[in-house]
Amino acid sequence: MTTHSPLVRVHEAHFSYGHEQVLHGVSLSVNPGEILAITGANGSGKSTLLELIAGTNIPSHGHIERIAPVALVVQRPNIPAGLPLTVADVVAMGTWRTRAPRAQVRESITNALSRVGLPGFERRDFAQLSGGQRQRTLIAQGLVQQTPVLLLDEPLASLDADSREKIHEILRAEANHGTAVVLVTHDQDSQGLADRTVTLRDGRIAPHVILSGGIDL
Ligand SMILES: Nc1ncnc2c1ncn2[C@@H]1O[C@H](COP(=O)(O)OP(=O)(O)OP(=O)(O)O)[C@@H](O)[C@H]1O
């Protein structure tokens, strides 16, 4: 982990869906080169917090300081049923910012698919992939963006042990290159991978408690 200044700062963020307040004054920083895990029970506000960090939702009070571009890897993309998208099309959605020549973009798509264990999948129909293959396609979409901040919502949820291992290695490699990696997770293994874990409880950051016997709560 590096000691450079944060790439994202969340200041006292509040968020409501209609009358339901989901986040109550959450503050945190995301540093370059670290893997930060956001954990917590179902409904505690993890995905909502990730969306605020990504800028796809805006806090009702408080604010988010984004010093660098971010990429968000969602759990389930909003792709209308019946739209004939190939795997390459879905990964290419991550390249909208780039002005690189087409051949270079194609090469980055091919590389990203190889990295996530889907070599040669470019022309496959995205809708016909398995859940784990879709998840890895979305991770490839995040990787091609090459942003200093990579946010992932439950990236390992549908993956088998080998794929998890591969994605762990990729996330660690990204962090070693200075990327700030933030993942929402329930998964004990991913919490082990993280340099730092923040737990949400009912929309607030839970205090980190270490009992005298060394048990970390
Ligand atoms: N689009 C939405 N409209 C209304 N309420 C929502 C919406 N999205 C989430 N919520 C509500 O906000 C609360 C927090 O949801 P969120 O998805 O952020 O939690 P989470 O910790 O990521 O949950 P999980 O572990 O189940 O994915 C829940 O009560 C949920 O019902």
The ligand as an SDF file (V2000), in Angstrom:
LIG
                    3D

 31 33  0  0  0  0  0  0  0  0999 V2000
  -33.1930    1.3740   -6.6490 N   0  0  0  0  0  0  0  0  0  0  0  0
  -33.6580    1.2740   -5.3940 C   0  0  0  0  0  0  0  0  0  0  0  0
  -34.8610    1.7800   -5.0740 N   0  0  0  0  0  0  0  0  0  0  0  0
  -35.3350    1.7160   -3.7980 C   0  0  0  0  0  0  0  0  0  0  0  0
  -34.6610    1.1560   -2.7750 N   0  0  0  0  0  0  0  0  0  0  0  0
  -33.4520    0.6300   -3.0390 C   0  0  0  0  0  0  0  0  0  0  0  0
  -32.8870    0.6670   -4.3640 C   0  0  0  0  0  0  0  0  0  0  0  0
  -31.6790    0.0720   -4.3170 N   0  0  0  0  0  0  0  0  0  0  0  0
  -31.4820   -0.3190   -3.0440 C   0  0  0  0  0  0  0  0  0  0  0  0
  -32.5470    0.0170   -2.2820 N   0  0  0  0  0  0  0  0  0  0  0  0
  -32.6840   -0.2130   -0.8430 C   0  0  0  0  0  0  0  0  0  0  0  0
  -31.5890    0.3970   -0.1780 O   0  0  0  0  0  0  0  0  0  0  0  0
  -31.1000   -0.4350    0.8650 C   0  0  0  0  0  0  0  0  0  0  0  0
  -29.6120   -0.6830    0.6580 C   0  0  0  0  0  0  0  0  0  0  0  0
  -29.4480   -1.4200   -0.5580 O   0  0  0  0  0  0  0  0  0  0  0  0
  -28.0130   -1.7730   -1.1270 P   0  0  0  0  0  0  0  0  0  0  0  0
  -28.2430   -2.5280   -2.3940 O   0  0  0  0  0  0  0  0  0  0  0  0
  -27.1600   -0.5790   -1.1620 O   0  0  0  0  0  0  0  0  0  0  0  0
  -27.4900   -2.7430    0.0250 O   0  0  0  0  0  0  0  0  0  0  0  0
  -26.3290   -3.8450   -0.0280 P   0  0  0  0  0  0  0  0  0  0  0  0
  -25.6260   -3.7340    1.2900 O   0  0  0  0  0  0  0  0  0  0  0  0
  -25.5090   -3.6780   -1.2570 O   0  0  0  0  0  0  0  0  0  0  0  0
  -27.1910   -5.1730   -0.0830 O   0  0  0  0  0  0  0  0  0  0  0  0
  -26.8400   -6.6530   -0.6640 P   0  0  0  0  0  0  0  0  0  0  0  0
  -25.7480   -7.2270    0.1990 O   0  0  0  0  0  0  0  0  0  0  0  0
  -28.1150   -7.3940   -0.4930 O   0  0  0  0  0  0  0  0  0  0  0  0
  -26.4410   -6.5030   -2.1110 O   0  0  0  0  0  0  0  0  0  0  0  0
  -31.9690   -1.6900    0.8880 C   0  0  0  0  0  0  0  0  0  0  0  0
  -32.9470   -1.5500    1.8630 O   0  0  0  0  0  0  0  0  0  0  0  0
  -32.6060   -1.6900   -0.4930 C   0  0  0  0  0  0  0  0  0  0  0  0
  -33.8770   -2.2480   -0.4660 O   0  0  0  0  0  0  0  0  0  0  0  0
  1  2  1  0
  2  3  1  0
  2  7  2  0
  3  4  2  0
  4  5  1  0
  5  6  2  0
  6  7  1  0
  6 10  1  0
  7  8  1  0
  8  9  2  0
  9 10  1  0
 10 11  1  0
 11 12  1  0
 11 30  1  0
 12 13  1  0
 13 14  1  0
 13 28  1  0
 14 15  1  0
 15 16  1  0
 16 17  2  0
 16 18  1  0
 16 19  1  0
 19 20  1  0
 20 21  2  0
 20 22  1  0
 20 23  1  0
 23 24  1  0
 24 25  2  0
 24 26  1  0
 24 27  1  0
 28 29  1  0
 28 30  1  0
 30 31  1  0
M  END
$$$$
